[in-house]
Amino acid sequence: MKQEEQNGVKKIETGTTTLGIKSSDGVVIATESQASMGRLVSNKYTDKIIPIQDHIAITIAGLVSDAQSLGRLMKAETSLYQLERKKKVKIESAATLLSNILQGNKMFPYFVQLLVAGYDEEPKLYSMDAVGSLIEEKAAATGSGSQIAYGVLENYYEEDNNVDENIKIALKAIHAAKERDSASGGRKIHLMKITKDGTKKYTQEEIEELKKKVKLRSI
């Protein structure tokens, strides 16, 4: 996420790395944590994962305020749906709703690139752009560091991997993007898994232990 001041108006451009990996038993999503204002790193701890319900979350790249607004809207809409229907909203339905919101505002778009991840009867992962193009994915990355992350995903992804195996791949991909993409970085990696048991957001202490096991390296 990148912010710069232009004619007294704060402009935010895409500059981040987020990713999602569909697994045999769930979905893994991960992001780095840098926000920048022009050439200044304005925040090193930005959380780019927004839980929507206890079985759905989105990752955000792009304009911070737009992404936060969409997150609040999706929480409200999916909560109303669940209250009325007395059942959890399907991941596909939530992704389609978000896609429709983006498409309906394409003349004055939300400047975002999003991943929607969740688990209902099975794990689901969708990517979408600022005008609502909706694509179901096996593994996907967004933001300025996505090309670097995709290099890792293409090398290591296997369709029958479980969540624990894909957590290791996610950490490698985010680490690579942090090392080589100037707009990705920060002090933290944010990590979440979504399974039939719900969402688990890993603490920084847990992530540090996982990083030691993965043996991330820099050159």
N, C-alpha and C positions, 0 to 999 in steps of 0.2 A: 504494500500500500504506500502510495507516494503522494505527498501534498506539496504544493508550491503556491506562493502568493503572486497573483497577477492582477495589476490594476485594482488592488485593494480587495480582490475576491479570492478566496481560497480555492484553488483548483487541485483535484486529486487524480492522479493517473495510476494505471495498473503497475504494480511493482511488488510482487510477492510470490510465494510458492505454497500451494496447497495440493493435496493429493488424496485419492481414495482408492482402495483396493477391495474388490469383492472376493470373499473367501468361501470355502465350503460350508463354514458354520457361522458366518457373520460378515461384517464389513469393518475395515480399518480406515480411519481418516487421520491425517496429520498435517500440520502446518509449521512454518517458522514464525517468528514473532516481531519482525521489524516493521515499523512505520516510519516514513521519511517525509520531510518537507523540503522540496528541492534537493539540494545536496546535503542537507542536515538530517541525520537520523533523529527523529523527534521522539520516538518511543521504542524501547528494546524489548517490551514485554506484551505486545498486543496479542490478544486472544482472537484468532480468526475462525474458531469453531463456535457455532451458535446452536445449542440444543433447542429443538422445536417441541418435541414431546419425548416421553421416555423411551421411544423406539425410533426416533427420527432426529437427524441433525444436518446442518448445512455448513459448508466451508465457504469463506468469502474472500474474493480478490476484487480490487477496484476501489470505488469511492466508499469510504468508511460510513458516512451518514446514510447513503442509499442502502448499503448492506444492512445496517442496524435497523433502518426503517422497515425493510422487507422482513427481517427476522421478527420484529414485533408484530407485524401484520400476519405472518404465518403462524405464530404462536396463538394469536387471537382466533384466527379462522379455524385452525385445526382443533382448538379447545372447544369452540362452539359446535363444530361438527360432532365431536365425541360426546358432548353433553346431550345433544339432540338425538343422536343415533344410538347412544349407549354402547358404543364399540370403538375400537381404535381405528383411526383413519389409515387407509392403505398408503404405502409409500408412493406407488404410482399415482394415486389420486392427489396426494400432497404435491408431488413434483409437477403434475399437470396444472394444478391450481397456480403454482408459482410461475410456471411457463405462461399461463394465460394472463397473469398480472403484468408480466414483463412485455408480452406481446401487445396488450392493451395500452401500454404507455410508450410504444416505440417512437412516437413523435417527440416525446420529452422523456427519453429513456433513463432508467436506472443504470448507472455506469458500473456494472458488476459482471463478474464471471463466477458462477456458483457450482458447487457439487451438492447434491442431495443424496444422503445415505440413510439406510434404515433396514429394519427387519420386521416383516409381518409373518407370512407363511414361509418366506425364504428371504435371504439377503438381497438388497436392491441398491444399485448405484446409478445415478443420473448426473449428467453434466448439462449446463445451459449457459448461453451467452446473454448479452444485454437485451436482446429482443426476443428471448424466450425459446430459441431453438433447443429442443429437448432430445437428448440422446441417451439411451441406456448403455452403460459401460461395464467392462470387466475391471479395468484399471484406468484411471484418468488423473491428469494434473492440470492445474490452472496457474495463471500469473506469469510474470516475466521469467521465473526460474523453471517453468514447466518443461522446456526442451531438455534441460539438464536432468530433471527428475525422470522424464520419459526414457532417457538413456539407461537409467538404472532399472526402471520398471520393465523395459523390453528385455533386458538381460536376465532378470531374476524371476519375473512373474510366471507362475504355473497355475492352471485353472483349478487344480484340486488342492492347492495350499490351504491350510487352516489359518485361523486368525493369528495364532502365535507366530507362525512362519511369516505371515505377511506383515506383522509388526516390525520384524527385523528388516524387511525390504523397505518399508515406509521410512524407517529411521535412516537407512543408507541413502535413500533418494533425497530426503530433506537435507541431510548433512551435505550431500554433493552440491545441491542448489545453494545452500548457505555459503559454501566455499567458493563458488564460481560465479554466481549471479550477484552483481553489486547492489541490487535492490532487495535482495533477500538476506536475512540475517537475524539479528537479535540475540538475546541471551538465552532464549528458551526454544524448545520444540514442544508443541502441543499435540497430544495424541489421545485418540478415543477409539474404543471398539464398540460395536453394536451387535448384539447377538439376541437369541430368543429370550435371554434373561434380562434384556434392557441395555442401557448405555453404561459404559464405564469410562470416565475421564481419568487418565493417569495423572498422578501427582508428579511434580518435578523430581522428587526423590526416587520414585519408581522408574521414571524415564532415565535418570542417571544410571541406575542399576542395569537397565536394559541396554543402554549405550555401551557399558563396559562389556557386556556379553557379546554384543555385535562387533566390538573392537573397531570403532570408526577411526579412520586415519586421514591425515592431511599430508599433501606433498608440496 
